[in-house]
Amino acid sequence: MKNIKLLFTVLLIILFGCRTVSDFNQVLEDIQENLDFGNISTVIEIADSLKKLSGKNNEIIHIVDSLEQIAERVGLDFSMSEDQIDKQIERLIGPVSTEVKSAWEKKGWLEWRMIDGEKKYFNRAASNLLLIKKFHEQKNERIQEIANEPEMIFRLKHTEKVYKASDNQGKPVVPVKMKITYTLTVHPDAVPEGEKIRCWLPWPREDNMRQKEVKLLSTSIPEYMIAPDTAIHSTIFMEEISKKGVPTVFQISFAYESNARYFNPSGIKIHPYEKSSDNYQKYTSEQLPHICFTDDIKRLADSITGDADNPAMIVRRIYFWFKENIPWAGALEYSTIPDISEYVYKNRRGDCGMQTFLFMSMLRYKGIPVRWQSGWMVPPGAENLHDWCEVYYEGTGWVPVDVSYDLQKSENTSIKDFYLSGIDSYRLIVNDGVAGPLHPRKQYMRSEPNDFQRGEVEWKGGNLYFDKWNYDMKIEYLK
């Protein structure tokens, strides 16, 4: 957790001055060791002590709060006892021997860590094990299962419609109009009575041709602030005073039209990149910590792409490598992972955002501009957080790519590979990048420092993490 060590270095500089920072190297090593060994309680105790030393220095409070939150989040992610995980595995897979379970752990299929001296499992370890096991051992069975799911059948029919309606070069088609009611509810007494709660909710981007006719219908609080189009994260901000014993509710309702786009790969124009342009420089650069060119990632990208020098071919080879090698799996909270791309590389699994970080890292290393896009997938009955990206081809522009969506069961290659160069109408675009500042700025570390989908909440005493509030999205499809 290199970011934690950095936070402590800055904190010590603030507290004691640069001339004495070297005296605390041993303290830093002890803290790092405690984090590495999962001594969460010790780290939290240190953070609490430093808070008392900080007085009213907001900068120090922010740094210490961030440290404490990361430690707490690791503890929340790894909360399953051995007995609990055994029962979950038996329910999902059936009885297994200790030897088999140990083999899964050695492969990394069953994720665990030592937390405060006790072996604890990731709270989604059992369900992830089932997904990973099927991906590697029962591939044909898994593909058939997925193809027969109602969600996949709906997606196939929709993308067939998009393909037929498209001019094959990205014209927005097949509009879907929706009304969305989004509610964020802070738990009763999560904040002391009478304190101001600050809340940021997701808002549809109005600067993207795929989203039109965006209209705010209602808000639970009359006063609000919508982020400008220039913001990386599209938000609507509100404040409310907490009341004793009752939840604090933030709710918005809005309507918008979402469109699909499809580019036929054979028709994508590819001119030489203008490598001196700001666009090229920005979107082929590292964006640490998660879009990175480590030696592992460079070797992997080179081994996959071989001698290919055509950008579309490079994208295609890396895209299909994911289909053969990286199963979707539930993710640790991103704020607890020092380097998401390296995590996916080493563990050979990841959710949509984790896969997208590695995909983008490899493409940018290969000199192909690519940018993050995210928000929600919103098909009927399957709405969920979702991340994808857009690849830039000189001569064509930005082309959507969804690396974590499965290939579709179709004899038509264009439909089967649709998400290599297309996107469906059932999206809510909120972000055109990662790790941007919120509008207005957030004082404390975000619950999700990279992406923005569920919302963010804080008060003067600190950030309110996901365990302190619930979110809900209700969608009405309009004619």
Secondary structure, DSSP 8 states (H G I E B T S, - for coil): -HHHHHHHHHHHHHHH-GGGGGGGHHHHHHHHHHHHTT-HHHHHHHHHHHHHHHTT-HHHHHHHHHHHHHHHHHHHHEEE-HHHHHHHHHHHT----HHHHHHHHHHTSS-EEEETTEEEEETTHHHHHHHHHHHHH-HHHHHHHHHTSHHHHHHHHHHHHHHHH--SB---EEEEEEEEEEEEEE-TTSS-TT-EEEEEEE---SSSTTEEEEEEEEESSS--EE--TT-SB-EEEEEEE--TTS-EEEEEEEEEEEEEEEB-GGG-------TTSHHHHHHTS-BTTTB---HHHHHHHHHHHTT---HHHHHHHHHHHHHHH--------GGG-S-HHHHHHHHS---HHHHHHHHHHHHHHTT--EEEEEEEE--TT--EEEEEEEEEETTTEEEEE-TTS-----SSHHHHTGGGSEE-S-EEEEESSSS---SS--SS--SSSS--SS-EEEETTEE--GGGEEEEEEEEEE-
